[in-house]
Amino acid sequence: MDQGWHETIDHDEPLIHDWRARQLARLGIPRALAEAVADHVDWHQIAALVCRGCPPRLALQIVMLEARSRSSSCWALTWA
C-alpha cells in the first residue's frame, strides 16, 4: 500500500523557529520579542490583526491571551 511521501516536521527545529521569528519581526514585533514567542503563537493570527490596523504588540498580546484562555478552558474541562 503506497501511502505517498510525507515529511515529518520537527517544530523545535531551529530553522522553523528562525522563520517564525522573522515573520513576526516583519509584522513589527521587535526581534528579541519575536524570538521569545516564535514557538508559542500563531503568527497568522497576529498578521490578520495587524492587517486590520491593530498595532503589532497589541496583536501579540491578544493572540497570547486567547491562547492562554483556550488552554485554561481545556484544563478546566479536563477537571470538570
C-alpha positions as CSV (number, residue, x, y, z in Angstrom):
1,M,0.0,0.0,0.0
2,D,1.5,3.3,-1.1
3,Q,0.9,6.0,1.5
4,G,2.8,8.6,-0.5
5,W,5.5,10.9,0.7
6,H,5.1,12.6,4.0
7,E,7.6,14.9,5.6
8,T,7.9,14.9,9.3
9,I,8.3,18.4,10.7
10,D,10.1,18.9,14.0
11,H,8.5,22.1,15.3
12,D,11.5,22.6,17.6
13,E,13.9,22.7,14.7
14,P,16.0,25.9,14.7
15,L,15.2,26.8,11.1
16,I,11.5,26.8,11.7
17,H,11.9,28.8,14.9
18,D,14.0,31.4,12.9
19,W,11.5,31.6,10.1
20,R,8.6,32.2,12.6
21,A,10.6,34.8,14.4
22,R,11.4,36.6,11.0
23,Q,7.7,36.5,10.1
24,L,6.8,38.1,13.5
25,A,9.6,40.7,13.1
26,R,8.3,41.6,9.6
27,L,4.9,42.3,11.2
28,G,6.5,44.8,13.5
29,I,7.3,42.8,16.6
30,P,10.7,43.7,18.0
31,R,13.2,40.9,17.0
32,A,14.1,39.9,20.6
33,L,10.4,39.6,21.5
34,A,9.7,37.7,18.2
35,E,12.5,35.3,19.2
36,A,11.0,34.7,22.6
37,V,7.4,34.0,21.4
38,A,8.0,32.4,18.0
39,D,7.2,28.9,19.2
40,H,4.2,29.9,21.3
41,V,2.0,31.9,19.0
42,D,0.4,31.5,15.6
43,W,1.9,34.3,13.5
44,H,-1.0,34.0,11.0
45,Q,-3.4,35.3,13.7
46,I,-1.1,38.2,14.5
47,A,-0.8,39.0,10.8
48,A,-4.6,39.1,10.4
49,L,-4.9,41.6,13.3
50,V,-2.1,43.8,12.0
51,C,-3.6,43.8,8.5
52,R,-6.8,45.1,10.1
53,G,-4.9,48.0,11.7
54,C,-4.1,46.6,15.1
55,P,-0.6,47.6,16.4
56,P,1.8,44.6,16.4
57,R,2.4,44.5,20.1
58,L,-1.3,44.7,20.9
59,A,-2.0,41.9,18.3
60,L,0.6,39.8,20.0
61,Q,-1.0,40.4,23.4
62,I,-4.4,39.5,22.1
63,V,-3.2,36.3,20.5
64,M,-1.3,35.3,23.6
65,L,-4.3,36.0,25.9
66,E,-6.5,34.0,23.6
67,A,-4.1,31.1,23.6
68,R,-3.9,31.2,27.4
69,S,-7.6,31.4,27.7
70,R,-8.1,28.3,25.5
71,S,-5.5,26.3,27.4
72,S,-7.2,27.3,30.7
73,S,-10.6,26.3,29.3
74,C,-9.2,23.0,28.2
75,W,-7.7,22.4,31.6
76,A,-11.0,23.4,33.3
77,L,-12.9,20.9,31.1
78,T,-10.4,18.2,32.0
79,W,-11.1,18.6,35.7
80,A,-14.8,19.3,35.5
